[in-house]
Amino acid sequence: MYSSGPDVAGELDPALAQRFIDTINPDCVNAFGLYGGEPALFIPQNAAILRMLPEKPRFVISNGTWSQSVGRTQEFMDWADEWGLRVFVSSTAQHRRAQDRAVLLALVAAGRIVLKPAEPSFIPMGRLARPDAQCTRLCDHDDKPTRIALQPDGTVMFQNCDGDYPAIGTAAEGFPVVAARLKAQGWRSRCPLYREANATHFVDIVPAHQTR
């Protein structure tokens, strides 16, 4: 995974990724995904990561800006097809302004991509770190499979969250340690927003979702 933003230059070290991936029990994984910043900008790097992964479903989440160019669209879709990636394209108002919707809709009709819902209440990563943010306790009721991400600096983020994405471990610890922490709801002790918002009943809350 690659950090996003024009001021971010870090890339995931392939050797670090390989060491972490080697510790993963495939039976604990539903799917592997590529996203954030924009995977279309890192096709060779992402291909290197894909070569390391066990045989599990794979997906990519893209902003779809490549749809404005015939050549870039061909390159991106050829790459996705080669690696068996299910393609999801974001559809917030901000994303739509940088997309050729006619091209994307044609790809939807051909069964090659999925357009994500418009998500009018979309909360971008890091939003909960703002001074006026409040914890929504999404992690207590989200029924989706637990989602974690490996960042370029080696931290592993917990993503069943409305934006703060607390760090719950490191690549150096390995997947079994991170998975055990997840099963013990260990993200709570590592998320200051959650602790602050739920201090009175911190130990009594049990989330609906589980690591799978």
N, CA, C and O of each residue as an XYZ file, in Angstrom:
848
protein
N       0.840     -1.187      0.000
C       0.000      0.000      0.000
C       0.879      1.242      0.000
O       1.949      1.259      0.608
N       0.423      2.263     -0.677
C       1.196      3.482     -0.825
C       0.465      4.649     -0.170
O      -0.727      4.840     -0.411
N       1.156      5.429      0.654
C       0.548      6.612      1.251
C       0.156      7.590      0.159
O       0.758      7.622     -0.914
N      -0.858      8.387      0.450
C      -1.361      9.304     -0.563
C      -1.033     10.746     -0.208
O      -0.688     11.058      0.932
N      -1.144     11.618     -1.200
C      -0.896     13.032     -0.993
C       0.323     13.503     -1.763
O       1.293     12.759     -1.910
N       0.282     14.744     -2.259
C       1.399     15.253     -3.056
C       2.687     15.426     -2.283
O       3.759     15.523     -2.880
N       2.600     15.467     -0.954
C       3.799     15.665     -0.150
C       4.364     14.352      0.383
O       5.286     14.359      1.199
N       3.818     13.229     -0.071
C       4.253     11.923      0.412
C       5.019     11.205     -0.686
O       4.519     11.047     -1.800
N       6.217     10.775     -0.374
C       7.048     10.124     -1.384
C       7.385      8.682     -1.025
O       8.005      7.982     -1.826
N       6.992      8.222      0.160
C       7.364      6.890      0.596
C       6.697      5.783     -0.202
O       5.525      5.887     -0.563
N       7.445      4.726     -0.477
C       6.902      3.551     -1.132
C       7.150      2.329     -0.260
O       8.130      2.268      0.483
N       6.262      1.374     -0.360
C       6.384      0.156      0.415
C       7.597     -0.651     -0.057
O       7.721     -0.974     -1.238
N       8.476     -0.967      0.872
C       9.673     -1.749      0.566
C       9.248     -3.183      0.241
O       8.634     -3.843      1.079
N       9.563     -3.674     -0.957
C       9.156     -5.034     -1.318
C       9.649     -6.095     -0.338
O       8.932     -7.053     -0.052
N      10.861     -5.932      0.176
C      11.393     -6.923      1.120
C      10.580     -6.930      2.413
O      10.308     -7.991      2.975
N      10.191     -5.735      2.883
C       9.355     -5.633      4.078
C       8.000     -6.282      3.829
O       7.497     -7.033      4.664
N       7.420     -5.987      2.681
C       6.123     -6.574      2.343
C       6.212     -8.094      2.278
O       5.334     -8.796      2.779
N       7.275     -8.597      1.658
C       7.430    -10.043      1.524
C       7.528    -10.718      2.885
O       6.918    -11.764      3.109
N       8.302    -10.115      3.799
C       8.447    -10.710      5.132
C       7.103    -10.774      5.851
O       6.794    -11.770      6.504
N       6.304     -9.716      5.732
C       4.993     -9.703      6.391
C       4.048    -10.700      5.722
O       3.354    -11.452      6.407
N       4.018    -10.708      4.400
C       3.127    -11.606      3.672
C       3.457    -13.063      3.979
O       2.559    -13.902      4.053
N       4.731    -13.365      4.155
C       5.145    -14.736      4.454
C       4.588    -15.236      5.788
O       4.523    -16.444      6.013
N       4.186    -14.325      6.669
C       3.648    -14.724      7.973
C       2.132    -14.898      7.954
O       1.546    -15.310      8.955
N       1.494    -14.590      6.832
C       0.030    -14.609      6.759
C      -0.491    -16.024      6.544
O      -0.011    -16.750      5.674
N      -1.469    -16.398      7.339
C      -2.206    -17.641      7.138
C      -3.324    -17.348      6.137
O      -4.261    -16.626      6.478
N      -3.261    -17.878      4.918
C      -4.279    -17.552      3.910
C      -5.702    -17.874      4.352
O      -6.653    -17.256      3.873
N      -5.856    -18.836      5.260
C      -7.194    -19.177      5.731
C      -7.836    -18.052      6.534
O      -9.046    -18.051      6.757
N      -7.021    -17.099      6.963
C      -7.541    -15.959      7.727
C      -7.886    -14.769      6.829
O      -8.305    -13.722      7.322
N      -7.713    -14.926      5.522
C      -7.867    -13.792      4.605
C      -9.021    -14.021      3.647
O      -9.133    -15.082      3.033
N      -9.885    -13.009      3.524
C     -10.945    -13.038      2.510
C     -10.422    -12.576      1.164
O     -10.704    -13.189      0.134
N      -9.657    -11.485      1.176
C      -9.184    -10.899     -0.078
C      -8.031     -9.952      0.201
O      -7.868     -9.455      1.315
N      -7.235     -9.712     -0.834
C      -6.170     -8.718     -0.793
C      -6.570     -7.549     -1.682
O      -7.129     -7.746     -2.760
N      -6.283     -6.322     -1.226
C      -6.666     -5.150     -1.999
C      -5.540     -4.150     -2.150
O      -4.649     -4.068     -1.305
N      -5.586     -3.395     -3.227
C      -4.648     -2.305     -3.494
C      -5.442     -1.009     -3.574
O      -6.458     -0.929     -4.264
N      -4.960      0.015     -2.852
C      -5.680      1.281     -2.848
C      -4.843      2.346     -2.172
O      -3.860      2.021     -1.506
N      -5.203      3.599     -2.323
C      -4.696      4.749     -1.614
C      -3.191      4.905     -1.503
O      -2.531      4.055     -0.905
N      -2.654      5.928     -2.043
C      -3.076      6.907     -3.051
C      -3.807      6.325     -4.232
O      -4.923      5.833     -4.066
N      -3.233      6.357     -5.412
C      -3.889      5.877     -6.619
C      -3.068      4.742     -7.232
O      -1.966      4.971     -7.732
N      -3.607      3.513     -7.192
C      -2.847      2.360     -7.694
C      -2.413      2.484     -9.154
O      -1.395      1.910     -9.540
N      -3.161      3.219     -9.966
C      -2.807      3.352    -11.382
C      -1.473      4.062    -11.576
O      -0.855      3.945    -12.635
N      -1.028      4.794    -10.566
C       0.256      5.498    -10.658
C       1.438      4.598    -10.292
O       2.592      4.988    -10.469
N       1.154      3.397     -9.785
C       2.204      2.503     -9.295
C       2.022      1.092     -9.841
O       2.145      0.115     -9.102
N       1.734      0.985    -11.116
C       1.446     -0.326    -11.690
C       2.622     -1.300    -11.539
O       2.393     -2.426    -11.099
N       3.864     -0.935    -11.877
C       4.971     -1.892    -11.699
C       5.182     -2.285    -10.237
O       5.416     -3.454     -9.931
N       5.099     -1.299     -9.332
C       5.300     -1.593     -7.913
C       4.198     -2.515     -7.382
O       4.465     -3.447     -6.623
N       2.960     -2.238     -7.791
C       1.850     -3.071     -7.333
C       1.922     -4.468     -7.925
O       1.542     -5.437     -7.269
N       2.404     -4.584     -9.154
C       2.576     -5.904     -9.752
C       3.573     -6.733     -8.946
O       3.399     -7.940     -8.781
N       4.615     -6.074     -8.447
C       5.607     -6.777     -7.622
C       4.972     -7.305     -6.344
O       5.278     -8.415     -5.908
N       4.083     -6.508     -5.737
C       3.378     -6.954     -4.533
C       2.448     -8.117     -4.858
O       2.381     -9.090     -4.107
N       1.733     -8.017     -5.970
C       0.784     -9.064     -6.345
C       1.475    -10.416     -6.529
O       0.892    -11.461     -6.241
N       2.705    -10.390     -7.004
C       3.445    -11.638     -7.196
C       3.714    -12.355     -5.864
O       3.914    -13.569     -5.836
N       3.714    -11.599     -4.777
C       4.019    -12.179     -3.473
C       2.803    -12.826     -2.809
O       2.962    -13.626     -1.888
N       1.615    -12.498     -3.253
C       0.412    -12.842     -2.507
C      -0.041    -14.276     -2.738
O       0.100    -14.809     -3.839
N      -0.588    -14.902     -1.692
C      -1.208    -16.221     -1.863
C      -2.417    -16.112     -2.794
O      -2.912    -15.018     -3.066
N      -2.879    -17.262     -3.271
C      -4.033    -17.277     -4.169
C      -5.314    -17.014     -3.385
O      -5.887    -17.911     -2.767
N      -5.734    -15.777     -3.431
C      -6.976    -15.331     -2.808
C      -7.591    -14.282     -3.724
O      -6.890    -13.707     -4.557
N      -8.899    -14.019     -3.584
C      -9.485    -12.941     -4.384
C      -8.722    -11.638     -4.191
O      -8.209    -11.360     -3.107
N      -8.654    -10.846     -5.250
C      -7.904     -9.593     -5.216
C      -8.756     -8.479     -5.809
O      -9.546     -8.696     -6.727
N      -8.577     -7.288     -5.262
C      -9.327     -6.153     -5.784
C      -8.451     -4.910     -5.791
O      -7.394     -4.873     -5.159
N      -8.904     -3.897     -6.511
C      -8.217     -2.616     -6.527
C      -9.276     -1.523     -6.465
O     -10.301     -1.602     -7.142
N      -9.025     -0.509     -5.656
C      -9.913      0.655     -5.576
C      -9.182      1.824     -6.213
O      -8.078      2.178     -5.798
N      -9.800      2.420     -7.218
C      -9.154      3.475     -7.997
C     -10.012      4.729     -8.032
O     -11.227      4.673     -7.841
N      -9.359      5.868     -8.280
C     -10.123      7.116     -8.448
C     -10.652      7.285     -9.872
O     -11.453      8.182    -10.136
N     -10.205      6.427    -10.786
C     -10.754      6.432    -12.141
C     -10.312      7.560    -13.041
O     -10.886      7.750    -14.114
N      -9.309      8.315    -12.637
C      -8.875      9.428    -13.487
C      -8.286      8.947    -14.805
O      -8.251      9.695    -15.782
N      -7.826      7.704    -14.836
C      -7.303      7.140    -16.073
C      -8.350      7.087    -17.177
O      -8.006      6.956    -18.352
N      -9.628      7.188    -16.811
C     -10.706      7.110    -17.808
C     -10.687      8.286    -18.782
O     -11.337      8.238    -19.826
N      -9.943      9.344    -18.443
C      -9.864     10.511    -19.330
C      -8.905     10.291    -20.498
O      -8.838     11.114    -21.412
N      -8.165      9.185    -20.469
C      -7.194      8.898    -21.531
C      -7.430      7.481    -22.055
O      -7.516      6.530    -21.279
N      -7.533      7.353    -23.365
C      -7.724      6.024    -23.957
C      -6.541      5.120    -23.632
O      -6.724      3.956    -23.277
N      -5.332      5.654    -23.753
C      -4.144      4.860    -23.501
C      -4.022      4.424    -22.057
O      -3.688      3.271    -21.783
N      -4.288      5.329    -21.127
C      -4.190      4.994    -19.701
C      -5.283      4.015    -19.296
O      -5.060      3.134    -18.466
N      -6.473      4.174    -19.889
C      -7.559      3.237    -19.607
C      -7.175      1.836    -20.052
O      -7.381      0.867    -19.321
N      -6.620      1.731    -21.241
C      -6.189      0.428    -21.760
C      -5.112     -0.180    -20.873
O      -5.167     -1.366    -20.545
N      -4.127      0.637    -20.482
C      -3.040      0.146    -19.638
C      -3.566     -0.359    -18.304
O      -3.194     -1.442    -17.854
N      -4.434      0.428    -17.673
C      -4.931      0.055    -16.357
C      -5.786     -1.202    -16.434
O      -5.624     -2.110    -15.618
N      -6.689     -1.268    -17.397
C      -7.580     -2.414    -17.486
C      -6.829     -3.679    -17.894
O      -7.152     -4.767    -17.417
N      -5.835     -3.552    -18.767
C      -5.018     -4.717    -19.128
C      -4.307     -5.261    -17.894
O      -4.251     -6.473    -17.682
N      -3.762     -4.349    -17.078
C      -3.076     -4.756    -15.843
C      -4.047     -5.444    -14.887
O      -3.721     -6.484    -14.314
N      -5.238     -4.870    -14.711
C      -6.230     -5.465    -13.815
C      -6.646     -6.844    -14.306
O      -6.787     -7.773    -13.510
N      -6.841     -6.978    -15.602
C      -7.232     -8.278    -16.164
C      -6.120     -9.309    -15.994
O      -6.380    -10.469    -15.672
N      -4.879     -8.875    -16.213
C      -3.743     -9.794    -16.097
C      -3.664    -10.415    -14.715
O      -3.359    -11.599    -14.578
N      -3.939     -9.613    -13.685
C      -3.801    -10.081    -12.311
C      -5.119    -10.522    -11.677
O      -5.162    -10.844    -10.489
N      -6.185    -10.535    -12.462
C      -7.471    -10.987    -11.935
C      -8.027    -10.082    -10.863
O      -8.644    -10.554     -9.909
N      -7.815     -8.775    -11.007
C      -8.265     -7.803    -10.007
C      -9.702     -7.377    -10.271
O     -10.046     -7.012    -11.395
N     -10.522     -7.420     -9.268
C     -11.842     -6.811     -9.369
C     -11.662     -5.314     -9.162
O     -11.088     -4.893     -8.157
N     -12.139     -4.516    -10.087
C     -11.888     -3.075    -10.068
C     -13.089     -2.331     -9.502
O     -14.203     -2.447    -10.012
N     -12.849     -1.573     -8.450
C     -13.853     -0.678     -7.879
C     -13.396      0.759     -8.134
O     -12.236      1.097     -7.896
N     -14.298      1.589     -8.611
C     -13.975      2.984     -8.898
C     -14.805      3.888     -8.001
O     -16.026      3.748     -7.926
N     -14.145      4.809     -7.325
C     -14.831      5.729     -6.411
C     -15.732      6.693     -7.172
O     -15.465      7.041     -8.322
N     -16.819      7.123     -6.499
C     -17.809      7.952     -7.182
C     -18.282      9.146     -6.371
O     -19.404      9.616     -6.557
N     -17.433      9.646     -5.467
C     -17.822     10.861     -4.773
C     -17.832     12.018     -5.776
O     -17.298     11.897     -6.878
N     -18.435     13.121     -5.390
C     -18.506     14.284     -6.288
C     -17.110     14.735     -6.700
O     -16.889     15.120     -7.848
N     -16.183     14.685     -5.773
C     -14.811     15.087     -6.077
C     -14.188     14.154     -7.106
O     -13.510     14.612     -8.026
N     -14.407     12.861     -6.963
C     -13.861     11.893     -7.915
C     -14.478     12.078     -9.302
O     -13.773     12.024    -10.310
N     -15.776     12.294     -9.350
C     -16.488     12.373    -10.638
C     -15.970     13.522    -11.498
O     -16.001     13.442    -12.726
N     -15.496     14.589    -10.859
C     -15.008     15.742    -11.617
C     -13.740     15.411    -12.407
O     -13.405     16.116    -13.359
N     -13.038     14.352    -12.021
C     -11.786     13.991    -12.697
C     -11.933     12.705    -13.510
O     -10.934     12.077    -13.861
N     -13.169     12.311    -13.810
C     -13.423     11.073    -14.529
C     -14.168     11.333    -15.835
O     -14.855     12.344    -15.978
N     -14.026     10.420    -16.775
C     -14.888     10.393    -17.958
C     -15.956      9.346    -17.653
O     -15.719      8.147    -17.807
N     -17.122      9.796    -17.224
C     -18.149      8.867    -16.764
C     -18.656      7.977    -17.887
O     -19.046      6.836    -17.639
N     -18.658      8.472    -19.107
C     -19.114      7.648    -20.225
C     -18.220      6.423    -20.394
O     -18.704      5.318    -20.638
N     -16.914      6.631    -20.263
C     -15.972      5.515    -20.359
C     -16.207      4.525    -19.224
O     -16.245      3.315    -19.444
N     -16.365      5.045    -18.013
C     -16.570      4.178    -16.861
C     -17.872      3.407    -16.964
O     -17.917      2.223    -16.630
N     -18.925      4.056    -17.417
C     -20.214      3.373    -17.546
C     -20.160      2.282    -18.610
O     -20.810      1.245    -18.477
N     -19.385      2.519    -19.663
C     -19.212      1.484    -20.683
C     -18.493      0.271    -20.104
O     -18.820     -0.865    -20.448
N     -17.513      0.504    -19.224
C     -16.807     -0.595    -18.575
C     -17.717     -1.336    -17.600
O     -17.616     -2.554    -17.452
N     -18.601     -0.600    -16.940
C     -19.594     -1.243    -16.064
C     -20.492     -2.156    -16.892
O     -20.738     -3.302    -16.518
N     -20.982     -1.636    -18.026
C     -21.872     -2.410    -18.889
C     -21.191     -3.679    -19.406
O     -21.842     -4.697    -19.640
N     -19.869     -3.598    -19.579
C     -19.119     -4.753    -20.061
C     -18.736     -5.703    -18.924
O     -18.107     -6.735    -19.159
N     -19.117     -5.350    -17.688
C     -18.815     -6.192    -16.539
C     -17.371     -6.153    -16.094
O     -16.900     -7.080    -15.435
N     -16.651     -5.080    -16.448
C     -15.222     -5.034    -16.157
C     -14.889     -4.243    -14.901
O     -13.822     -4.442    -14.321
N     -15.771     -3.354    -14.466
C     -15.533     -2.578    -13.244
C     -16.836     -2.465    -12.465
O     -17.918     -2.762    -12.971
N     -16.695     -2.024    -11.215
C     -17.843     -1.727    -10.359
C     -17.704     -0.285     -9.895
O     -16.661      0.094     -9.363
N     -18.732      0.516    -10.086
C     -18.727      1.877     -9.565
C     -19.227      1.854     -8.125
O     -20.315      1.348     -7.849
N     -18.442      2.396     -7.221
C     -18.856      2.465     -5.830
C     -20.018      3.449     -5.691
O     -20.175      4.333     -6.534
N     -20.832      3.312     -4.646
C     -21.904      4.279     -4.413
C     -21.349      5.688     -4.257
O     -20.162      5.874     -3.990
N     -22.217      6.671     -4.428
C     -21.787      8.074     -4.367
C     -21.216      8.454     -3.012
O     -20.384      9.359     -2.934
N     -21.635      7.794     -1.948
C     -21.130      8.033     -0.590
C     -21.137      9.523     -0.213
O     -20.077     10.113     -0.003
N     -22.322     10.126     -0.129
C     -22.375     11.550      0.226
C     -21.825     11.859      1.608
O     -21.418     12.989      1.877
N     -21.809     10.854      2.492
C     -21.281     11.060      3.841
C     -19.870     10.504      3.991
O     -19.415     10.241      5.105
N     -19.182     10.328      2.870
C     -17.821      9.765      2.875
C     -16.914     10.548      3.819
O     -16.869     11.777      3.788
N     -16.188      9.804      4.662
C     -15.246     10.416      5.597
C     -13.846     10.009      5.184
O     -13.485      8.841      5.332
N     -13.044     10.933      4.670
C     -11.702     10.564      4.222
C     -10.799     10.198      5.386
O     -11.007     10.628      6.521
N      -9.795      9.394      5.077
C      -8.848      8.961      6.093
C      -8.223     10.157      6.797
O      -7.824     11.135      6.164
N      -8.149     10.058      8.113
C      -7.533     11.111      8.903
C      -8.497     12.177      9.380
O      -8.124     13.046     10.169
N      -9.742     12.118      8.906
C     -10.680     13.171      9.283
C     -10.926     13.193     10.788
O     -11.129     14.259     11.370
N     -10.910     12.024     11.413
C     -11.162     11.985     12.850
C     -10.016     12.561     13.665
O     -10.136     12.740     14.877
N      -8.909     12.850     13.000
C      -7.789     13.473     13.706
C      -7.971     14.981     13.832
O      -7.171     15.646     14.491
N      -9.018     15.529     13.206
C      -9.246     16.969     13.276
C      -9.783     17.363     14.656
O     -10.415     16.552     15.335
N      -9.533     18.597     15.063
C      -9.894     19.013     16.420
C     -11.366     18.838     16.768
O     -11.687     18.536     17.917
N     -12.279     19.022     15.797
C     -13.701     18.966     16.104
C     -14.313     17.592     15.865
O     -15.534     17.447     15.925
N     -13.495     16.585     15.595
C     -13.996     15.253     15.262
C     -14.452     14.510     16.511
O     -13.951     14.745     17.611
N     -15.411     13.612     16.320
C     -15.895     12.767     17.393
C     -15.888     11.313     16.933
O     -16.182     11.017     15.775
N     -15.553     10.420     17.843
C     -15.546      9.001     17.535
C     -16.970      8.525     17.268
O     -17.873      8.801     18.057
N     -17.178      7.814     16.164
C     -18.503      7.301     15.819
C     -18.715      5.863     16.291
O     -19.818      5.330     16.175
N     -17.671      5.237     16.819
C     -17.731      3.851     17.289
C     -18.149      2.894     16.178
O     -18.825      1.896     16.430
N     -17.747      3.201     14.957
C     -18.034      2.297     13.847
C     -17.491      0.899     14.115
O     -18.103     -0.097     13.729
N     -16.340      0.827     14.777
C     -15.720     -0.479     15.022
C     -16.579     -1.372     15.903
O     -16.365     -2.584     15.931
N     -17.545     -0.810     16.624
C     -18.404     -1.606     17.490
C     -19.545     -2.281     16.735
O     -20.078     -3.295     17.183
N     -19.916     -1.714     15.590
C     -21.109     -2.258     14.914
C     -20.887     -2.587     13.441
O     -21.799     -3.089     12.784
N     -19.702     -2.317     12.911
C     -19.435     -2.629     11.511
C     -19.433     -4.149     11.328
O     -18.705     -4.859     12.022
N     -20.249     -4.648     10.391
C     -20.348     -6.089     10.201
C     -19.516     -6.593      9.027
O     -19.634     -7.753      8.632
N     -18.680     -5.728      8.470
C     -17.799     -6.148      7.376
C     -16.596     -6.922      7.937
O     -16.259     -6.778      9.112
N     -15.959     -7.732      7.105
C     -14.727     -8.388      7.560
C     -13.712     -7.351      8.029
O     -13.643     -6.249      7.486
N     -12.938     -7.706      9.025
C     -11.922     -6.796      9.527
C     -10.939     -6.444      8.412
O     -10.480     -7.315      7.673
N     -10.628     -5.160      8.306
C      -9.779     -4.676      7.215
C      -8.541     -4.016      7.810
O      -8.642     -3.096      8.622
N      -7.377     -4.497      7.397
C      -6.126     -3.894      7.848
C      -5.301     -3.520      6.620
O      -5.513     -4.047      5.528
N      -4.363     -2.609      6.818
C      -3.521     -2.160      5.704
C      -2.086     -2.012      6.164
O      -1.809     -1.539      7.266
N      -1.178     -2.429      5.291
C       0.256     -2.260      5.529
C       0.720     -0.982      4.847
O       0.514     -0.792      3.648
N       1.353     -0.105      5.631
C       1.812      1.181      5.111
C       3.309      1.151      4.791
O       4.035      0.271      5.254
N       3.760      2.131      3.989
C       5.184      2.169      3.629
C       6.136      2.194      4.818
O       7.241      1.660      4.726
N       5.734      2.801      5.932
C       6.638      2.867      7.083
C       6.616      1.587      7.921
O       7.287      1.502      8.950
N       5.842      0.593      7.477
C       5.820     -0.679      8.173
C       4.723     -0.815      9.214
O       4.579     -1.883      9.810
N       3.944      0.234      9.452
C       2.847      0.120     10.403
C       1.665     -0.592      9.750
O       1.470     -0.540      8.536
N       0.888     -1.256     10.597
C      -0.332     -1.927     10.145
C      -1.515     -1.168     10.739
O      -1.616     -1.018     11.957
N      -2.406     -0.692      9.875
C      -3.532      0.118     10.314
C      -4.807     -0.708     10.407
O      -5.023     -1.629      9.619
N      -5.644     -0.368     11.374
C      -6.990     -0.919     11.509
C      -7.943      0.019     10.787
O      -7.971      1.214     11.079
N      -8.735     -0.510      9.836
C      -9.511      0.363      8.966
C     -11.021      0.244      9.102
O     -11.740      0.898      8.347
N     -11.529     -0.551     10.018
C     -12.974     -0.555     10.256
C     -13.283      0.624     11.166
O     -13.676      0.457     12.321
N     -13.099      1.798     10.625
C     -13.094      3.039     11.394
C     -13.567      4.157     10.480
O     -13.491      4.038      9.257
N     -14.052      5.235     11.065
C     -14.534      6.353     10.264
C     -13.450      7.368      9.940
O     -13.769      8.506      9.595
N     -12.210      7.002     10.038
C     -11.209      7.926      9.534
C      -9.893      8.037     10.262
O      -8.904      8.438      9.648
N      -9.823      7.704     11.545
C      -8.563      7.881     12.261
C      -7.578      6.761     11.936
O      -6.370      6.997     11.899
N      -8.075      5.549     11.701
C      -7.254      4.406     11.326
C      -6.081      4.218     12.278
O      -4.938      4.465     11.891
N      -6.332      3.785     13.516
C      -5.228      3.623     14.465
C      -4.251      2.541     14.026
O      -4.640      1.550     13.409
N      -2.982      2.742     14.350
C      -1.957      1.735     14.095
C      -2.105      0.637     15.139
O      -2.125      0.914     16.339
N      -2.209     -0.616     14.681
C      -2.422     -1.724     15.615
C      -1.250     -2.694     15.650
O      -1.305     -3.715     16.336
N      -0.201     -2.379     14.919
C       0.956     -3.255     14.921
C       1.946     -2.844     13.861
O       1.835     -1.776     13.259
N       2.914     -3.707     13.642
C       3.944     -3.436     12.642
C       4.190     -4.687     11.806
O       3.887     -5.805     12.222
N       4.741     -4.472     10.628
C       5.088     -5.596      9.768
C       6.102     -6.504     10.451
O       6.075     -7.722     10.269
N       6.994     -5.912     11.236
C       8.028     -6.698     11.906
C       7.437     -7.688     12.913
O       8.020     -8.745     13.158
N       6.293     -7.355     13.492
C       5.654     -8.264     14.443
C       5.099     -9.512     13.752
O       5.045    -10.591     14.342
N       4.684     -9.344     12.481
C       4.114    -10.463     11.756
C       2.608    -10.549     11.915
O       2.036    -10.036     12.877
N       1.986    -11.199     10.964
C       0.527    -11.284     10.939
C      -0.075    -11.998     12.147
O      -1.088    -11.523     12.661
N       0.486    -13.116     12.638
C      -0.141    -13.777     13.786
C      -0.282    -12.878     15.004
O      -1.295    -12.933     15.701
N       0.721    -12.053     15.266
C       0.655    -11.147     16.418
C      -0.432    -10.100     16.197
O      -1.211     -9.812     17.106
N      -0.488     -9.531     14.994
C      -1.503     -8.531     14.681
C      -2.899     -9.146     14.744
O      -3.826     -8.530     15.271
N      -3.055    -10.359     14.208
C      -4.359    -11.019     14.214
C      -4.823    -11.313     15.641
O      -6.003    -11.154     15.955
N      -3.909    -11.737     16.496
C      -4.272    -12.002     17.892
C      -4.715    -10.723     18.580
O      -5.651    -10.729     19.380
N      -4.044     -9.637     18.268
C      -4.422     -8.352     18.852
C      -5.819     -7.930     18.385
O      -6.601     -7.384     19.162
N      -6.117     -8.183     17.136
C      -7.434     -7.868     16.606
C      -8.520     -8.675     17.307
O      -9.558     -8.130     17.682
N      -8.284     -9.963     17.482
C      -9.285    -10.797     18.126
C      -9.551    -10.361     19.563
O     -10.641    -10.577     20.092
N      -8.566     -9.758     20.181
C      -8.730     -9.256     21.548
C      -9.214     -7.804     21.556
O      -9.152     -7.126     22.581
N      -9.698     -7.336     20.395
C     -10.130     -5.942     20.244
C      -9.040     -4.967     20.666
O      -9.306     -3.955     21.315
N      -7.818     -5.289     20.286
C      -6.677     -4.495     20.715
C      -6.575     -3.127     20.098
O      -5.770     -2.312     20.547
N      -7.387     -2.840     19.054
C      -7.312     -1.503     18.462
C      -7.807     -0.442     19.434
O      -7.423      0.723     19.325
N      -8.664     -0.834     20.393
C      -9.206      0.160     21.309
C      -8.122      0.785     22.169
O      -8.105      1.999     22.370
N      -7.223     -0.038     22.673
C      -6.163      0.483     23.526
C      -5.187      1.340     22.738
O      -4.392      2.072     23.327
N      -5.237      1.258     21.402
C      -4.310      2.000     20.559
C      -4.985      3.165     19.853
O      -4.360      3.830     19.027
N      -6.234      3.420     20.160
C      -6.967      4.517     19.524
C      -7.374      5.537     20.579
O      -8.362      5.324     21.282
N      -6.645      6.630     20.708
C      -6.957      7.608     21.762
C      -8.347      8.206     21.613
O      -8.979      8.532     22.618
N      -8.840      8.360     20.393
C     -10.183      8.899     20.207
C     -11.232      7.963     20.784
O     -12.191      8.413     21.410
N     -11.058      6.671     20.578
C     -12.024      5.709     21.115
C     -11.990      5.720     22.636
O     -13.033      5.751     23.290
N     -10.799      5.695     23.188
C     -10.685      5.679     24.652
C     -11.312      6.933     25.253
O     -12.014      6.860     26.262
N     -11.058      8.073     24.638
C     -11.589      9.322     25.176
C     -13.111      9.377     25.082
O     -13.784      9.842     26.002
N     -13.645      8.897     23.962
C     -15.089      8.989     23.743
C     -15.872      7.955     24.539
O     -17.061      8.150     24.794
N     -15.231      6.863     24.938
C     -15.948      5.753     25.539
C     -15.339      5.325     26.867
O     -15.415      4.155     27.243
N     -14.744      6.260     27.567
C     -13.993      5.929     28.777
C     -14.859      5.260     29.840
O     -14.374      4.400     30.576
N     -16.137      5.642     29.931
C     -16.955      5.133     31.027
C     -17.344      3.675     30.857
O     -17.652      3.001     31.840
N     -17.335      3.172     29.617
C     -17.720      1.781     29.402
C     -16.732      1.086     28.471
O     -17.099      0.198     27.701
N     -15.509      1.496     28.555
C     -14.476      1.001     27.631
C     -14.362     -0.521     27.649
O     -14.268     -1.133     26.585
N     -14.367     -1.137     28.804
C     -14.113     -2.577     28.887
C     -15.351     -3.412     28.595
O     -15.245     -4.632     28.467
N     -16.527     -2.787     28.486
C     -17.764     -3.553     28.356
C     -18.229     -3.725     26.918
O     -19.162     -4.486     26.660
N     -17.595     -3.031     25.981
C     -18.077     -3.044     24.616
C     -17.481     -4.224     23.858
O     -16.273     -4.458     23.902
N     -18.335     -4.959     23.168
C     -17.883     -6.087     22.353
C     -18.325     -5.829     20.911
O     -19.518     -5.648     20.668
N     -17.414     -5.807     19.966
C     -17.791     -5.505     18.584
C     -18.554     -6.646     17.935
O     -18.399     -7.807     18.314
N     -19.382     -6.305     16.951
C     -20.168     -7.313     16.258
C     -19.326     -8.090     15.278
O     -19.598     -9.266     15.035
N     -18.289     -7.456     14.693
C     -17.508     -8.137     13.670
C     -16.306     -8.839     14.281
O     -15.877     -8.512     15.387
N     -15.779     -9.788     13.561
C     -14.624    -10.547     14.011
C     -13.621    -10.661     12.876
O     -13.975    -10.540     11.704
N     -12.379    -10.891     13.232
C     -11.366    -11.166     12.211
C     -11.691    -12.474     11.530
O     -12.038    -13.458     12.184
N     -11.576    -12.483     10.198
C     -11.893    -13.701      9.458
C     -10.717    -14.139      8.626
O     -10.795    -15.151      7.930
